[in-house]
Amino acid sequence: MLIRPGRATRSLVQISGRGITTDAENAVEIIDNYVPVGADSFSVENPGRFRVGDKIMVRRRGNPRKIKGDGGLFGP
């Protein structure tokens, strides 16, 4: 779980760089069933692998049911 401690307004996650670099060997899954837009925390499998200051990449996989069908964003 990523938690932003304190009351000061600041970014929990900073996104920067050029292009996308992936490291499939070290990937971990987000285990929450749903993470809403604007969330400031989420749970991951094996959180002990992370330390304060680690750089991470979050990859969002599209959900076909949300994109198309079952009353999704773009209809059946």
PDB file of N, CA, C, O and CB in Angstrom:
ATOM      1  N   MET A   1       0.841  -1.158   0.000  1.00  0.00           N
ATOM      2  CA  MET A   1       0.000   0.000   0.000  1.00  0.00           C
ATOM      3  C   MET A   1       0.893   1.231   0.000  1.00  0.00           C
ATOM      4  O   MET A   1       1.841   1.318   0.781  1.00  0.00           O
ATOM      5  CB  MET A   1      -0.961  -0.008   1.206  1.00  0.00           C
ATOM      6  N   LEU A   2       0.595   2.163  -0.861  1.00  0.00           N
ATOM      7  CA  LEU A   2       1.290   3.443  -0.866  1.00  0.00           C
ATOM      8  C   LEU A   2       0.440   4.433  -0.095  1.00  0.00           C
ATOM      9  O   LEU A   2      -0.739   4.614  -0.400  1.00  0.00           O
ATOM     10  CB  LEU A   2       1.566   3.944  -2.321  1.00  0.00           C
ATOM     11  N   ILE A   3       1.028   5.071   0.899  1.00  0.00           N
ATOM     12  CA  ILE A   3       0.300   6.032   1.724  1.00  0.00           C
ATOM     13  C   ILE A   3       1.088   7.323   1.775  1.00  0.00           C
ATOM     14  O   ILE A   3       2.299   7.311   1.992  1.00  0.00           O
ATOM     15  CB  ILE A   3       0.054   5.480   3.154  1.00  0.00           C
ATOM     16  N   ARG A   4       0.411   8.421   1.577  1.00  0.00           N
ATOM     17  CA  ARG A   4       1.033   9.736   1.653  1.00  0.00           C
ATOM     18  C   ARG A   4       0.844  10.252   3.069  1.00  0.00           C
ATOM     19  O   ARG A   4      -0.251  10.693   3.417  1.00  0.00           O
ATOM     20  CB  ARG A   4       0.426  10.724   0.600  1.00  0.00           C
ATOM     21  N   PRO A   5       1.905  10.209   3.913  1.00  0.00           N
ATOM     22  CA  PRO A   5       1.764  10.670   5.292  1.00  0.00           C
ATOM     23  C   PRO A   5       1.780  12.190   5.390  1.00  0.00           C
ATOM     24  O   PRO A   5       2.224  12.878   4.471  1.00  0.00           O
ATOM     25  CB  PRO A   5       2.871  10.090   6.151  1.00  0.00           C
ATOM     26  N   GLY A   6       1.298  12.694   6.496  1.00  0.00           N
ATOM     27  CA  GLY A   6       1.341  14.133   6.744  1.00  0.00           C
ATOM     28  C   GLY A   6       0.154  14.859   6.159  1.00  0.00           C
ATOM     29  O   GLY A   6      -0.714  14.260   5.523  1.00  0.00           O
ATOM     30  N   ARG A   7       0.130  16.155   6.382  1.00  0.00           N
ATOM     31  CA  ARG A   7      -0.998  16.971   5.934  1.00  0.00           C
ATOM     32  C   ARG A   7      -0.609  17.941   4.819  1.00  0.00           C
ATOM     33  O   ARG A   7      -1.480  18.568   4.216  1.00  0.00           O
ATOM     34  CB  ARG A   7      -1.572  17.745   7.104  1.00  0.00           C
ATOM     35  N   ALA A   8       0.672  18.070   4.541  1.00  0.00           N
ATOM     36  CA  ALA A   8       1.123  19.002   3.511  1.00  0.00           C
ATOM     37  C   ALA A   8       0.671  18.528   2.129  1.00  0.00           C
ATOM     38  O   ALA A   8       0.616  17.328   1.859  1.00  0.00           O
ATOM     39  CB  ALA A   8       2.660  19.154   3.552  1.00  0.00           C
ATOM     40  N   THR A   9       0.353  19.475   1.273  1.00  0.00           N
ATOM     41  CA  THR A   9      -0.027  19.141  -0.099  1.00  0.00           C
ATOM     42  C   THR A   9       1.231  18.878  -0.907  1.00  0.00           C
ATOM     43  O   THR A   9       2.074  19.760  -1.068  1.00  0.00           O
ATOM     44  CB  THR A   9      -0.870  20.277  -0.745  1.00  0.00           C
ATOM     45  N   ARG A  10       1.349  17.665  -1.410  1.00  0.00           N
ATOM     46  CA  ARG A  10       2.485  17.296  -2.253  1.00  0.00           C
ATOM     47  C   ARG A  10       2.114  16.049  -3.034  1.00  0.00           C
ATOM     48  O   ARG A  10       1.142  15.368  -2.708  1.00  0.00           O
ATOM     49  CB  ARG A  10       3.776  17.061  -1.403  1.00  0.00           C
ATOM     50  N   SER A  11       2.884  15.757  -4.054  1.00  0.00           N
ATOM     51  CA  SER A  11       2.612  14.610  -4.908  1.00  0.00           C
ATOM     52  C   SER A  11       3.014  13.320  -4.214  1.00  0.00           C
ATOM     53  O   SER A  11       4.060  13.254  -3.569  1.00  0.00           O
ATOM     54  CB  SER A  11       3.345  14.746  -6.241  1.00  0.00           C
ATOM     55  N   LEU A  12       2.189  12.307  -4.348  1.00  0.00           N
ATOM     56  CA  LEU A  12       2.537  10.978  -3.859  1.00  0.00           C
ATOM     57  C   LEU A  12       3.412  10.286  -4.901  1.00  0.00           C
ATOM     58  O   LEU A  12       4.364   9.584  -4.560  1.00  0.00           O
ATOM     59  CB  LEU A  12       1.256  10.136  -3.556  1.00  0.00           C
ATOM     60  N   VAL A  13       3.082  10.491  -6.159  1.00  0.00           N
ATOM     61  CA  VAL A  13       3.802   9.844  -7.252  1.00  0.00           C
ATOM     62  C   VAL A  13       4.234  10.920  -8.231  1.00  0.00           C
ATOM     63  O   VAL A  13       3.432  11.773  -8.612  1.00  0.00           O
ATOM     64  CB  VAL A  13       2.924   8.759  -7.959  1.00  0.00           C
ATOM     65  N   GLN A  14       5.487  10.887  -8.637  1.00  0.00           N
ATOM     66  CA  GLN A  14       5.981  11.793  -9.668  1.00  0.00           C
ATOM     67  C   GLN A  14       6.251  10.981 -10.918  1.00  0.00           C
ATOM     68  O   GLN A  14       6.865   9.915 -10.853  1.00  0.00           O
ATOM     69  CB  GLN A  14       7.263  12.549  -9.201  1.00  0.00           C
ATOM     70  N   ILE A  15       5.796  11.480 -12.054  1.00  0.00           N
ATOM     71  CA  ILE A  15       5.986  10.780 -13.323  1.00  0.00           C
ATOM     72  C   ILE A  15       6.909  11.627 -14.181  1.00  0.00           C
ATOM     73  O   ILE A  15       6.655  12.811 -14.402  1.00  0.00           O
ATOM     74  CB  ILE A  15       4.617  10.512 -14.050  1.00  0.00           C
ATOM     75  N   SER A  16       7.992  11.010 -14.666  1.00  0.00           N
ATOM     76  CA  SER A  16       8.943  11.739 -15.498  1.00  0.00           C
ATOM     77  C   SER A  16       9.705  10.753 -16.367  1.00  0.00           C
ATOM     78  O   SER A  16       9.538   9.539 -16.248  1.00  0.00           O
ATOM     79  CB  SER A  16       9.918  12.574 -14.631  1.00  0.00           C
ATOM     80  N   GLY A  17      10.532  11.283 -17.227  1.00  0.00           N
ATOM     81  CA  GLY A  17      11.383  10.436 -18.048  1.00  0.00           C
ATOM     82  C   GLY A  17      11.008  10.489 -19.514  1.00  0.00           C
ATOM     83  O   GLY A  17      10.111  11.222 -19.931  1.00  0.00           O
ATOM     84  N   ARG A  18      11.721   9.691 -20.275  1.00  0.00           N
ATOM     85  CA  ARG A  18      11.507   9.629 -21.722  1.00  0.00           C
ATOM     86  C   ARG A  18      11.215   8.188 -22.102  1.00  0.00           C
ATOM     87  O   ARG A  18      11.995   7.284 -21.801  1.00  0.00           O
ATOM     88  CB  ARG A  18      12.744  10.174 -22.507  1.00  0.00           C
ATOM     89  N   GLY A  19      10.099   7.984 -22.760  1.00  0.00           N
ATOM     90  CA  GLY A  19       9.749   6.640 -23.184  1.00  0.00           C
ATOM     91  C   GLY A  19       9.346   5.765 -22.011  1.00  0.00           C
ATOM     92  O   GLY A  19       9.294   6.215 -20.866  1.00  0.00           O
ATOM     93  N   ILE A  20       9.070   4.538 -22.311  1.00  0.00           N
ATOM     94  CA  ILE A  20       8.634   3.594 -21.289  1.00  0.00           C
ATOM     95  C   ILE A  20       9.662   2.486 -21.164  1.00  0.00           C
ATOM     96  O   ILE A  20      10.057   1.870 -22.154  1.00  0.00           O
ATOM     97  CB  ILE A  20       7.238   3.014 -21.622  1.00  0.00           C
ATOM     98  N   THR A  21      10.084   2.243 -19.944  1.00  0.00           N
ATOM     99  CA  THR A  21      10.989   1.139 -19.656  1.00  0.00           C
ATOM    100  C   THR A  21      10.258   0.193 -18.724  1.00  0.00           C
ATOM    101  O   THR A  21       9.721   0.618 -17.701  1.00  0.00           O
ATOM    102  CB  THR A  21      12.341   1.638 -19.027  1.00  0.00           C
ATOM    103  N   THR A  22      10.232  -1.085 -19.068  1.00  0.00           N
ATOM    104  CA  THR A  22       9.559  -2.052 -18.205  1.00  0.00           C
ATOM    105  C   THR A  22      10.553  -3.086 -17.710  1.00  0.00           C
ATOM    106  O   THR A  22      11.568  -3.357 -18.352  1.00  0.00           O
ATOM    107  CB  THR A  22       8.398  -2.736 -18.948  1.00  0.00           C
ATOM    108  N   ASP A  23      10.248  -3.645 -16.581  1.00  0.00           N
ATOM    109  CA  ASP A  23      11.074  -4.683 -15.980  1.00  0.00           C
ATOM    110  C   ASP A  23      10.128  -5.801 -15.549  1.00  0.00           C
ATOM    111  O   ASP A  23       9.751  -5.888 -14.381  1.00  0.00           O
ATOM    112  CB  ASP A  23      11.924  -4.129 -14.762  1.00  0.00           C
ATOM    113  N   ALA A  24       9.752  -6.650 -16.495  1.00  0.00           N
ATOM    114  CA  ALA A  24       8.757  -7.692 -16.237  1.00  0.00           C
ATOM    115  C   ALA A  24       9.189  -8.645 -15.125  1.00  0.00           C
ATOM    116  O   ALA A  24       8.337  -9.186 -14.420  1.00  0.00           O
ATOM    117  CB  ALA A  24       8.490  -8.478 -17.507  1.00  0.00           C
ATOM    118  N   GLU A  25      10.463  -8.857 -14.958  1.00  0.00           N
ATOM    119  CA  GLU A  25      10.950  -9.768 -13.915  1.00  0.00           C
ATOM    120  C   GLU A  25      10.587  -9.287 -12.519  1.00  0.00           C
ATOM    121  O   GLU A  25      10.337 -10.103 -11.631  1.00  0.00           O
ATOM    122  CB  GLU A  25      12.456  -9.929 -14.020  1.00  0.00           C
ATOM    123  N   ASN A  26      10.555  -7.988 -12.314  1.00  0.00           N
ATOM    124  CA  ASN A  26      10.306  -7.425 -10.989  1.00  0.00           C
ATOM    125  C   ASN A  26       8.891  -6.876 -10.823  1.00  0.00           C
ATOM    126  O   ASN A  26       8.605  -6.193  -9.839  1.00  0.00           O
ATOM    127  CB  ASN A  26      11.298  -6.333 -10.712  1.00  0.00           C
ATOM    128  N   ALA A  27       8.013  -7.164 -11.764  1.00  0.00           N
ATOM    129  CA  ALA A  27       6.646  -6.652 -11.695  1.00  0.00           C
ATOM    130  C   ALA A  27       5.883  -7.282 -10.534  1.00  0.00           C
ATOM    131  O   ALA A  27       6.067  -8.457 -10.217  1.00  0.00           O
ATOM    132  CB  ALA A  27       5.911  -6.916 -13.014  1.00  0.00           C
ATOM    133  N   VAL A  28       5.029  -6.487  -9.909  1.00  0.00           N
ATOM    134  CA  VAL A  28       4.111  -6.990  -8.879  1.00  0.00           C
ATOM    135  C   VAL A  28       2.709  -6.525  -9.249  1.00  0.00           C
ATOM    136  O   VAL A  28       2.540  -5.501  -9.911  1.00  0.00           O
ATOM    137  CB  VAL A  28       4.519  -6.487  -7.435  1.00  0.00           C
ATOM    138  N   GLU A  29       1.728  -7.266  -8.827  1.00  0.00           N
ATOM    139  CA  GLU A  29       0.337  -6.953  -9.137  1.00  0.00           C
ATOM    140  C   GLU A  29      -0.266  -6.043  -8.074  1.00  0.00           C
ATOM    141  O   GLU A  29       0.037  -6.172  -6.888  1.00  0.00           O
ATOM    142  CB  GLU A  29      -0.484  -8.237  -9.260  1.00  0.00           C
ATOM    143  N   ILE A  30      -1.119  -5.129  -8.508  1.00  0.00           N
ATOM    144  CA  ILE A  30      -1.983  -4.397  -7.585  1.00  0.00           C
ATOM    145  C   ILE A  30      -3.094  -5.369  -7.229  1.00  0.00           C
ATOM    146  O   ILE A  30      -3.732  -5.932  -8.118  1.00  0.00           O
ATOM    147  CB  ILE A  30      -2.548  -3.039  -8.217  1.00  0.00           C
ATOM    148  N   ILE A  31      -3.332  -5.572  -5.937  1.00  0.00           N
ATOM    149  CA  ILE A  31      -4.273  -6.609  -5.532  1.00  0.00           C
ATOM    150  C   ILE A  31      -5.659  -6.072  -5.176  1.00  0.00           C
ATOM    151  O   ILE A  31      -6.560  -6.857  -4.881  1.00  0.00           O
ATOM    152  CB  ILE A  31      -3.716  -7.356  -4.364  1.00  0.00           C
ATOM    153  N   ASP A  32      -5.843  -4.769  -5.198  1.00  0.00           N
ATOM    154  CA  ASP A  32      -7.174  -4.206  -4.967  1.00  0.00           C
ATOM    155  C   ASP A  32      -8.062  -4.524  -6.167  1.00  0.00           C
ATOM    156  O   ASP A  32      -7.596  -4.517  -7.306  1.00  0.00           O
ATOM    157  CB  ASP A  32      -7.099  -2.664  -4.725  1.00  0.00           C
ATOM    158  N   ASN A  33      -9.335  -4.801  -5.914  1.00  0.00           N
ATOM    159  CA  ASN A  33     -10.274  -5.044  -7.006  1.00  0.00           C
ATOM    160  C   ASN A  33     -10.527  -3.789  -7.816  1.00  0.00           C
ATOM    161  O   ASN A  33     -10.809  -3.863  -9.012  1.00  0.00           O
ATOM    162  CB  ASN A  33     -11.584  -5.580  -6.466  1.00  0.00           C
ATOM    163  N   TYR A  34     -10.429  -2.639  -7.172  1.00  0.00           N
ATOM    164  CA  TYR A  34     -10.725  -1.375  -7.843  1.00  0.00           C
ATOM    165  C   TYR A  34      -9.874  -0.280  -7.217  1.00  0.00           C
ATOM    166  O   TYR A  34      -9.784  -0.181  -5.993  1.00  0.00           O
ATOM    167  CB  TYR A  34     -12.243  -1.024  -7.746  1.00  0.00           C
ATOM    168  N   VAL A  35      -9.249   0.543  -8.056  1.00  0.00           N
ATOM    169  CA  VAL A  35      -8.505   1.714  -7.591  1.00  0.00           C
ATOM    170  C   VAL A  35      -9.072   2.911  -8.348  1.00  0.00           C
ATOM    171  O   VAL A  35      -8.830   3.044  -9.548  1.00  0.00           O
ATOM    172  CB  VAL A  35      -6.934   1.556  -7.823  1.00  0.00           C
ATOM    173  N   PRO A  36      -9.820   3.785  -7.676  1.00  0.00           N
ATOM    174  CA  PRO A  36     -10.451   4.907  -8.367  1.00  0.00           C
ATOM    175  C   PRO A  36      -9.433   5.961  -8.811  1.00  0.00           C
ATOM    176  O   PRO A  36      -8.347   6.078  -8.243  1.00  0.00           O
ATOM    177  CB  PRO A  36     -11.493   5.548  -7.466  1.00  0.00           C
ATOM    178  N   VAL A  37      -9.803   6.705  -9.816  1.00  0.00           N
ATOM    179  CA  VAL A  37      -8.980   7.822 -10.264  1.00  0.00           C
ATOM    180  C   VAL A  37      -8.788   8.766  -9.089  1.00  0.00           C
ATOM    181  O   VAL A  37      -9.748   9.069  -8.380  1.00  0.00           O
ATOM    182  CB  VAL A  37      -9.629   8.560 -11.481  1.00  0.00           C
ATOM    183  N   GLY A  38      -7.571   9.233  -8.870  1.00  0.00           N
ATOM    184  CA  GLY A  38      -7.278  10.153  -7.785  1.00  0.00           C
ATOM    185  C   GLY A  38      -6.950   9.470  -6.469  1.00  0.00           C
ATOM    186  O   GLY A  38      -6.697  10.137  -5.466  1.00  0.00           O
ATOM    187  N   ALA A  39      -6.952   8.143  -6.466  1.00  0.00           N
ATOM    188  CA  ALA A  39      -6.637   7.426  -5.228  1.00  0.00           C
ATOM    189  C   ALA A  39      -5.226   7.778  -4.786  1.00  0.00           C
ATOM    190  O   ALA A  39      -4.345   7.987  -5.619  1.00  0.00           O
ATOM    191  CB  ALA A  39      -6.783   5.892  -5.417  1.00  0.00           C
ATOM    192  N   ASP A  40      -5.010   7.843  -3.468  1.00  0.00           N
ATOM    193  CA  ASP A  40      -3.660   8.118  -2.976  1.00  0.00           C
ATOM    194  C   ASP A  40      -3.029   6.889  -2.345  1.00  0.00           C
ATOM    195  O   ASP A  40      -1.984   6.986  -1.700  1.00  0.00           O
ATOM    196  CB  ASP A  40      -3.688   9.254  -1.971  1.00  0.00           C
ATOM    197  N   SER A  41      -3.661   5.729  -2.527  1.00  0.00           N
ATOM    198  CA  SER A  41      -3.054   4.487  -2.056  1.00  0.00           C
ATOM    199  C   SER A  41      -3.635   3.297  -2.809  1.00  0.00           C
ATOM    200  O   SER A  41      -4.741   3.369  -3.345  1.00  0.00           O
ATOM    201  CB  SER A  41      -3.267   4.318  -0.541  1.00  0.00           C
ATOM    202  N   PHE A  42      -2.895   2.223  -2.844  1.00  0.00           N
ATOM    203  CA  PHE A  42      -3.369   0.946  -3.363  1.00  0.00           C
ATOM    204  C   PHE A  42      -2.492  -0.140  -2.776  1.00  0.00           C
ATOM    205  O   PHE A  42      -1.371   0.127  -2.342  1.00  0.00           O
ATOM    206  CB  PHE A  42      -3.347   0.910  -4.928  1.00  0.00           C
ATOM    207  N   SER A  43      -2.998  -1.365  -2.760  1.00  0.00           N
ATOM    208  CA  SER A  43      -2.272  -2.488  -2.171  1.00  0.00           C
ATOM    209  C   SER A  43      -1.600  -3.305  -3.272  1.00  0.00           C
ATOM    210  O   SER A  43      -2.158  -3.492  -4.353  1.00  0.00           O
ATOM    211  CB  SER A  43      -3.225  -3.381  -1.335  1.00  0.00           C
ATOM    212  N   VAL A  44      -0.393  -3.787  -2.980  1.00  0.00           N
ATOM    213  CA  VAL A  44       0.345  -4.602  -3.944  1.00  0.00           C
ATOM    214  C   VAL A  44       0.739  -5.928  -3.297  1.00  0.00           C
ATOM    215  O   VAL A  44       0.865  -6.037  -2.077  1.00  0.00           O
ATOM    216  CB  VAL A  44       1.604  -3.849  -4.458  1.00  0.00           C
ATOM    217  N   GLU A  45       0.927  -6.929  -4.156  1.00  0.00           N
ATOM    218  CA  GLU A  45       1.451  -8.191  -3.639  1.00  0.00           C
ATOM    219  C   GLU A  45       2.911  -7.981  -3.273  1.00  0.00           C
ATOM    220  O   GLU A  45       3.628  -7.263  -3.971  1.00  0.00           O
ATOM    221  CB  GLU A  45       1.292  -9.349  -4.682  1.00  0.00           C
ATOM    222  N   ASN A  46       3.351  -8.588  -2.206  1.00  0.00           N
ATOM    223  CA  ASN A  46       4.744  -8.535  -1.755  1.00  0.00           C
ATOM    224  C   ASN A  46       5.255  -7.100  -1.551  1.00  0.00           C
ATOM    225  O   ASN A  46       6.251  -6.719  -2.166  1.00  0.00           O
ATOM    226  CB  ASN A  46       5.630  -9.248  -2.758  1.00  0.00           C
ATOM    227  N   PRO A  47       4.604  -6.306  -0.712  1.00  0.00           N
ATOM    228  CA  PRO A  47       5.031  -4.916  -0.519  1.00  0.00           C
ATOM    229  C   PRO A  47       6.409  -4.784   0.125  1.00  0.00           C
ATOM    230  O   PRO A  47       7.014  -3.714   0.050  1.00  0.00           O
ATOM    231  CB  PRO A  47       4.023  -4.194   0.326  1.00  0.00           C
ATOM    232  N   GLY A  48       6.917  -5.833   0.749  1.00  0.00           N
ATOM    233  CA  GLY A  48       8.228  -5.776   1.378  1.00  0.00           C
ATOM    234  C   GLY A  48       9.365  -5.558   0.400  1.00  0.00           C
ATOM    235  O   GLY A  48      10.489  -5.266   0.809  1.00  0.00           O
ATOM    236  N   ARG A  49       9.087  -5.695  -0.886  1.00  0.00           N
ATOM    237  CA  ARG A  49      10.118  -5.464  -1.914  1.00  0.00           C
ATOM    238  C   ARG A  49      10.404  -3.983  -2.111  1.00  0.00           C
ATOM    239  O   ARG A  49      11.410  -3.629  -2.726  1.00  0.00           O
ATOM    240  CB  ARG A  49       9.688  -6.080  -3.243  1.00  0.00           C
ATOM    241  N   PHE A  50       9.545  -3.115  -1.603  1.00  0.00           N
ATOM    242  CA  PHE A  50       9.679  -1.687  -1.849  1.00  0.00           C
ATOM    243  C   PHE A  50      10.250  -0.959  -0.647  1.00  0.00           C
ATOM    244  O   PHE A  50      10.018  -1.347   0.498  1.00  0.00           O
ATOM    245  CB  PHE A  50       8.342  -1.093  -2.221  1.00  0.00           C
ATOM    246  N   ARG A  51      10.998   0.099  -0.920  1.00  0.00           N
ATOM    247  CA  ARG A  51      11.560   0.970   0.106  1.00  0.00           C
ATOM    248  C   ARG A  51      11.186   2.416  -0.229  1.00  0.00           C
ATOM    249  O   ARG A  51      10.895   2.732  -1.383  1.00  0.00           O
ATOM    250  CB  ARG A  51      13.116   0.796   0.206  1.00  0.00           C
ATOM    251  N   VAL A  52      11.195   3.276   0.762  1.00  0.00           N
ATOM    252  CA  VAL A  52      10.922   4.693   0.531  1.00  0.00           C
ATOM    253  C   VAL A  52      11.895   5.212  -0.521  1.00  0.00           C
ATOM    254  O   VAL A  52      13.100   4.978  -0.435  1.00  0.00           O
ATOM    255  CB  VAL A  52      11.039   5.515   1.855  1.00  0.00           C
ATOM    256  N   GLY A  53      11.366   5.910  -1.503  1.00  0.00           N
ATOM    257  CA  GLY A  53      12.192   6.493  -2.554  1.00  0.00           C
ATOM    258  C   GLY A  53      12.351   5.627  -3.786  1.00  0.00           C
ATOM    259  O   GLY A  53      12.899   6.088  -4.787  1.00  0.00           O
ATOM    260  N   ASP A  54      11.882   4.372  -3.745  1.00  0.00           N
ATOM    261  CA  ASP A  54      11.955   3.512  -4.933  1.00  0.00           C
ATOM    262  C   ASP A  54      11.175   4.137  -6.075  1.00  0.00           C
ATOM    263  O   ASP A  54      10.128   4.749  -5.862  1.00  0.00           O
ATOM    264  CB  ASP A  54      11.413   2.096  -4.625  1.00  0.00           C
ATOM    265  N   LYS A  55      11.684   3.982  -7.277  1.00  0.00           N
ATOM    266  CA  LYS A  55      10.971   4.428  -8.466  1.00  0.00           C
ATOM    267  C   LYS A  55      10.111   3.265  -8.936  1.00  0.00           C
ATOM    268  O   LYS A  55      10.565   2.124  -9.014  1.00  0.00           O
ATOM    269  CB  LYS A  55      11.958   4.909  -9.593  1.00  0.00           C
ATOM    270  N   ILE A  56       8.850   3.584  -9.250  1.00  0.00           N
ATOM    271  CA  ILE A  56       7.938   2.555  -9.715  1.00  0.00           C
ATOM    272  C   ILE A  56       7.244   3.013 -10.996  1.00  0.00           C
ATOM    273  O   ILE A  56       7.232   4.201 -11.317  1.00  0.00           O
ATOM    274  CB  ILE A  56       6.902   2.216  -8.627  1.00  0.00           C
ATOM    275  N   MET A  57       6.679   2.074 -11.708  1.00  0.00           N
ATOM    276  CA  MET A  57       5.852   2.378 -12.867  1.00  0.00           C
ATOM    277  C   MET A  57       4.535   1.646 -12.666  1.00  0.00           C
ATOM    278  O   MET A  57       4.522   0.453 -12.363  1.00  0.00           O
ATOM    279  CB  MET A  57       6.552   1.960 -14.219  1.00  0.00           C
ATOM    280  N   VAL A  58       3.436   2.354 -12.834  1.00  0.00           N
ATOM    281  CA  VAL A  58       2.118   1.744 -12.728  1.00  0.00           C
ATOM    282  C   VAL A  58       1.570   1.626 -14.136  1.00  0.00           C
ATOM    283  O   VAL A  58       1.464   2.616 -14.860  1.00  0.00           O
ATOM    284  CB  VAL A  58       1.158   2.577 -11.803  1.00  0.00           C
ATOM    285  N   ARG A  59       1.224   0.411 -14.516  1.00  0.00           N
ATOM    286  CA  ARG A  59       0.663   0.171 -15.851  1.00  0.00           C
ATOM    287  C   ARG A  59      -0.803  -0.176 -15.691  1.00  0.00           C
ATOM    288  O   ARG A  59      -1.159  -1.105 -14.965  1.00  0.00           O
ATOM    289  CB  ARG A  59       1.430  -0.970 -16.603  1.00  0.00           C
ATOM    290  N   ARG A  60      -1.641   0.567 -16.367  1.00  0.00           N
ATOM    291  CA  ARG A  60      -3.077   0.316 -16.319  1.00  0.00           C
ATOM    292  C   ARG A  60      -3.468  -0.552 -17.495  1.00  0.00           C
ATOM    293  O   ARG A  60      -3.199  -0.221 -18.650  1.00  0.00           O
ATOM    294  CB  ARG A  60      -3.876   1.637 -16.325  1.00  0.00           C
ATOM    295  N   ARG A  61      -4.102  -1.656 -17.189  1.00  0.00           N
ATOM    296  CA  ARG A  61      -4.621  -2.530 -18.241  1.00  0.00           C
ATOM    297  C   ARG A  61      -6.077  -2.162 -18.480  1.00  0.00           C
ATOM    298  O   ARG A  61      -6.850  -2.019 -17.532  1.00  0.00           O
ATOM    299  CB  ARG A  61      -4.475  -4.046 -17.858  1.00  0.00           C
ATOM    300  N   GLY A  62      -6.448  -2.010 -19.734  1.00  0.00           N
ATOM    301  CA  GLY A  62      -7.840  -1.719 -20.063  1.00  0.00           C
ATOM    302  C   GLY A  62      -8.735  -2.900 -19.729  1.00  0.00           C
ATOM    303  O   GLY A  62      -8.328  -4.053 -19.869  1.00  0.00           O
ATOM    304  N   ASN A  63      -9.930  -2.621 -19.295  1.00  0.00           N
ATOM    305  CA  ASN A  63     -10.907  -3.649 -18.984  1.00  0.00           C
ATOM    306  C   ASN A  63     -11.913  -3.689 -20.125  1.00  0.00           C
ATOM    307  O   ASN A  63     -12.681  -2.742 -20.296  1.00  0.00           O
ATOM    308  CB  ASN A  63     -11.608  -3.380 -17.609  1.00  0.00           C
ATOM    309  N   PRO A  64     -11.928  -4.765 -20.913  1.00  0.00           N
ATOM    310  CA  PRO A  64     -12.836  -4.828 -22.074  1.00  0.00           C
ATOM    311  C   PRO A  64     -14.302  -4.593 -21.709  1.00  0.00           C
ATOM    312  O   PRO A  64     -15.039  -4.026 -22.514  1.00  0.00           O
ATOM    313  CB  PRO A  64     -12.705  -6.175 -22.752  1.00  0.00           C
ATOM    314  N   ARG A  65     -14.748  -5.011 -20.521  1.00  0.00           N
ATOM    315  CA  ARG A  65     -16.140  -4.800 -20.121  1.00  0.00           C
ATOM    316  C   ARG A  65     -16.428  -3.324 -19.924  1.00  0.00           C
ATOM    317  O   ARG A  65     -17.541  -2.871 -20.191  1.00  0.00           O
ATOM    318  CB  ARG A  65     -16.457  -5.571 -18.839  1.00  0.00           C
ATOM    319  N   LYS A  66     -15.438  -2.562 -19.457  1.00  0.00           N
ATOM    320  CA  LYS A  66     -15.639  -1.124 -19.265  1.00  0.00           C
ATOM    321  C   LYS A  66     -15.585  -0.376 -20.591  1.00  0.00           C
ATOM    322  O   LYS A  66     -16.286   0.616 -20.785  1.00  0.00           O
ATOM    323  CB  LYS A  66     -14.588  -0.562 -18.305  1.00  0.00           C
ATOM    324  N   ILE A  67     -14.747  -0.860 -21.499  1.00  0.00           N
ATOM    325  CA  ILE A  67     -14.560  -0.185 -22.782  1.00  0.00           C
ATOM    326  C   ILE A  67     -15.718  -0.493 -23.728  1.00  0.00           C
ATOM    327  O   ILE A  67     -16.193   0.390 -24.442  1.00  0.00           O
ATOM    328  CB  ILE A  67     -13.226  -0.604 -23.422  1.00  0.00           C
ATOM    329  N   LYS A  68     -16.168  -1.738 -23.732  1.00  0.00           N
ATOM    330  CA  LYS A  68     -17.175  -2.169 -24.694  1.00  0.00           C
ATOM    331  C   LYS A  68     -18.065  -3.232 -24.043  1.00  0.00           C
ATOM    332  O   LYS A  68     -17.571  -4.218 -23.496  1.00  0.00           O
ATOM    333  CB  LYS A  68     -16.505  -2.720 -25.994  1.00  0.00           C
ATOM    334  N   GLY A  69     -19.360  -3.022 -24.108  1.00  0.00           N
ATOM    335  CA  GLY A  69     -20.277  -4.030 -23.594  1.00  0.00           C
ATOM    336  C   GLY A  69     -20.623  -3.845 -22.136  1.00  0.00           C
ATOM    337  O   GLY A  69     -19.955  -3.107 -21.411  1.00  0.00           O
ATOM    338  N   ASP A  70     -21.676  -4.525 -21.714  1.00  0.00           N
ATOM    339  CA  ASP A  70     -22.160  -4.487 -20.332  1.00  0.00           C
ATOM    340  C   ASP A  70     -22.340  -3.061 -19.812  1.00  0.00           C
ATOM    341  O   ASP A  70     -22.070  -2.775 -18.646  1.00  0.00           O
ATOM    342  CB  ASP A  70     -21.203  -5.238 -19.430  1.00  0.00           C
ATOM    343  N   GLY A  71     -22.802  -2.168 -20.701  1.00  0.00           N
ATOM    344  CA  GLY A  71     -23.024  -0.790 -20.251  1.00  0.00           C
ATOM    345  C   GLY A  71     -21.755  -0.012 -20.047  1.00  0.00           C
ATOM    346  O   GLY A  71     -21.737   0.960 -19.292  1.00  0.00           O
ATOM    347  N   GLY A  72     -20.677  -0.423 -20.713  1.00  0.00           N
ATOM    348  CA  GLY A  72     -19.388   0.237 -20.555  1.00  0.00           C
ATOM    349  C   GLY A  72     -19.358   1.620 -21.154  1.00  0.00           C
ATOM    350  O   GLY A  72     -20.381   2.148 -21.590  1.00  0.00           O
ATOM    351  N   LEU A  73     -18.191   2.196 -21.171  1.00  0.00           N
ATOM    352  CA  LEU A  73     -18.023   3.570 -21.629  1.00  0.00           C
ATOM    353  C   LEU A  73     -18.467   3.804 -23.067  1.00  0.00           C
ATOM    354  O   LEU A  73     -19.002   4.865 -23.389  1.00  0.00           O
ATOM    355  CB  LEU A  73     -16.600   3.965 -21.490  1.00  0.00           C
ATOM    356  N   PHE A  74     -18.246   2.815 -23.934  1.00  0.00           N
ATOM    357  CA  PHE A  74     -18.514   3.015 -25.349  1.00  0.00           C
ATOM    358  C   PHE A  74     -19.633   2.133 -25.865  1.00  0.00           C
ATOM    359  O   PHE A  74     -19.720   1.890 -27.068  1.00  0.00           O
ATOM    360  CB  PHE A  74     -17.273   2.762 -26.143  1.00  0.00           C
ATOM    361  N   GLY A  75     -20.484   1.654 -24.988  1.00  0.00           N
ATOM    362  CA  GLY A  75     -21.661   0.895 -25.392  1.00  0.00           C
ATOM    363  C   GLY A  75     -21.357  -0.536 -25.758  1.00  0.00           C
ATOM    364  O   GLY A  75     -20.200  -0.954 -25.747  1.00  0.00           O
ATOM    365  N   PRO A  76     -22.405  -1.301 -26.088  1.00  0.00           N
ATOM    366  CA  PRO A  76     -22.220  -2.741 -26.387  1.00  0.00           C
ATOM    367  C   PRO A  76     -21.522  -2.977 -27.706  1.00  0.00           C
ATOM    368  O   PRO A  76     -21.299  -4.126 -28.089  1.00  0.00           O
ATOM    369  CB  PRO A  76     -23.557  -3.451 -26.403  1.00  0.00           C
TER     370      PRO A  76
END
